[in-house]
């Protein structure tokens, strides 16, 4: 299922919900990075967590489609 057919729907969310989630994630990431910017292992784990969340989101989208 291509996203070009439904530009307003990504991962089953509308654009407003998606924007709120992205902004919230960026704020949280900014705060965490400011607090623990010297802890490389934590940042690597954070990147891994983001990748896992993205994979889950893609799988959910595939199942919904």
Rosetta blueprint (number, residue, H / E / L):
1 X L
2 X L
3 X L
4 X L
5 X L
6 X L
7 X L
8 X L
9 X L
10 X E
11 X L
12 X L
13 X E
14 X L
15 X H
16 X H
17 X H
18 X H
19 X H
20 X H
21 X H
22 X H
23 X H
24 X H
25 X H
26 X H
27 X H
28 X H
29 X H
30 X H
31 X H
32 X H
33 X H
34 X H
35 X H
36 X H
37 X L
38 X L
39 X L
40 X H
41 X H
42 X H
43 X H
44 X H
45 X H
46 X H
47 X H
48 X H
49 X H
50 X H
51 X H
52 X H
53 X H
54 X H
55 X H
56 X H
57 X H
58 X H
59 X H
60 X H
61 X H
62 X H
63 X H
64 X H
65 X L
